[in-house]
Amino acid sequence: MQSHLHRELSVGEVAERSGLAVSAIHFYEGKGLISSRRNAGNQRRFSRDVLRRVAIIKVAQRTGISLAEIRQAFETLPASRAPTAADWQRLSARWRHALDDRIARLTRLRDQLDHCIGCGCLSMNDCPLRNPQDELADEGTGPRLLDPD
């Protein structure tokens, strides 16, 4: 008999412990973010380290990190153990720059938002949200979109 610390978890146990729906666990597995094995009864069994991986997925998603970026980061981790604090430091450092850029863009948007509320047109030649410094004027008339990264 397996000890409590080495016992594998069913999908329902992973869902209960992680606070996610069973369908979310299956979704993450389908995306290659977590993995399971099948037992003799053809039931999914997850190693306990999947709980740490699911926790990282949840935190990363809350900060706007895409599942593709999370999967790429997970590919740098050993599959045989739970991610450690050092692993988390390395993963989060990878995401910090993108998060800082996203925060800066949102801050600029928030600070410029009230400039267009009065007219609401968002198509003025000098619109700081959609056409900063009239960068689209050379492309001719009509609607144009620009992300001012």
C-alpha positions in Angstrom: 0.0 0.0 0.0 1.2 3.5 -0.9 2.0 5.9 1.9 -0.2 9.1 2.1 2.7 11.3 0.8 3.3 9.0 -2.2 -0.2 8.1 -3.1 -1.4 9.3 -6.5 -4.4 11.5 -6.8 -7.6 11.0 -8.8 -8.8 13.8 -11.1 -11.6 14.5 -8.5 -9.0 14.8 -5.7 -6.9 17.2 -7.8 -10.0 19.3 -8.6 -11.0 19.4 -4.9 -7.5 20.2 -3.6 -6.9 22.9 -6.3 -10.3 24.5 -6.3 -10.8 23.9 -10.0 -13.5 22.0 -11.9 -12.6 18.5 -13.2 -13.1 19.9 -16.7 -10.3 22.5 -16.0 -8.0 19.7 -15.0 -8.8 17.8 -18.2 -8.3 21.0 -20.2 -4.9 21.7 -18.6 -3.9 18.1 -19.3 -5.0 18.4 -22.9 -2.9 21.6 -23.3 0.2 19.7 -22.1 0.5 21.7 -18.8 0.0 18.7 -16.5 0.1 15.0 -17.1 -1.4 11.8 -15.6 -1.0 8.1 -16.1 -3.7 5.5 -16.4 -4.0 2.8 -13.7 -5.0 -0.8 -14.3 -8.7 0.3 -14.2 -8.0 2.9 -16.9 -8.5 5.7 -14.4 -6.4 8.9 -14.5 -3.9 9.2 -11.7 -1.8 12.3 -11.0 1.3 12.5 -9.0 1.1 15.0 -6.1 3.4 17.5 -7.8 0.5 18.3 -10.1 -1.0 20.4 -7.3 2.1 22.7 -7.3 1.9 23.0 -11.1 -1.8 23.8 -11.0 -1.1 26.5 -8.4 1.6 28.0 -10.7 -0.9 27.9 -13.6 -3.5 29.7 -11.6 -1.2 32.5 -10.4 0.3 32.9 -13.9 -3.1 33.2 -15.5 -4.2 35.8 -13.0 -1.3 38.0 -14.1 -2.3 37.6 -17.7 0.3 35.0 -18.8 -1.0 32.9 -21.7 -1.2 29.1 -21.5 1.3 28.9 -24.3 3.8 30.9 -22.2 3.1 28.8 -19.2 3.7 25.6 -21.2 7.0 26.9 -22.5 8.1 27.7 -19.0 7.0 24.3 -17.7 9.1 22.7 -20.4 12.2 23.9 -18.5 11.2 22.0 -15.4 12.0 18.4 -14.6 8.9 16.3 -14.9 9.9 14.0 -12.0 9.4 16.5 -9.2 7.3 19.4 -8.0 8.5 22.8 -8.9 10.6 24.3 -6.1 10.8 27.9 -4.8 13.9 28.3 -6.9 12.0 27.1 -10.0 9.2 29.6 -9.2 11.8 32.5 -9.0 13.2 31.5 -12.4 9.7 31.2 -14.0 8.4 34.5 -12.5 11.5 36.3 -13.6 10.8 35.3 -17.1 7.3 36.8 -16.9 8.2 39.9 -15.0 9.3 42.0 -18.0 6.1 41.1 -20.0 4.0 42.0 -16.9 5.8 45.3 -16.4 5.2 46.2 -20.1 1.5 45.3 -19.8 1.2 47.4 -16.6 2.9 50.4 -18.4 0.5 50.1 -21.4 -2.6 49.9 -19.1 -1.3 52.9 -17.1 -0.9 55.0 -20.3 -4.3 53.9 -21.5 -5.9 54.9 -18.1 -4.1 58.2 -18.1 -5.1 59.1 -21.7 -8.6 57.8 -21.5 -10.2 61.0 -20.2 -8.9 62.9 -23.3 -11.4 61.2 -25.6 -14.4 60.8 -23.3 -15.7 64.3 -24.2 -16.1 63.7 -27.9 -16.1 59.9 -28.0 -15.1 59.8 -31.7 -11.8 58.0 -31.3 -11.1 58.9 -34.9 -9.6 62.4 -34.6 -6.3 63.0 -36.2 -4.8 63.7 -32.8 -6.4 60.9 -30.8 -3.8 59.8 -28.2 -5.4 56.4 -27.8 -5.8 55.1 -31.4 -3.5 57.4 -33.3 -0.7 58.9 -31.2 1.2 61.7 -32.8 -1.0 61.2 -35.9 1.3 58.2 -36.9 -1.4 56.8 -39.2 -1.9 59.9 -41.4 0.6 58.7 -44.0 -1.5 55.6 -44.6 -4.4 57.6 -45.9 -7.9 58.2 -44.8 -10.2 55.7 -43.2 -10.1 53.7 -40.0 -6.7 52.5 -38.9 -5.6 50.7 -35.7 -2.4 51.1 -33.8 -1.2 49.6 -30.6 1.2 52.3 -29.2 3.7 49.9 -27.6 
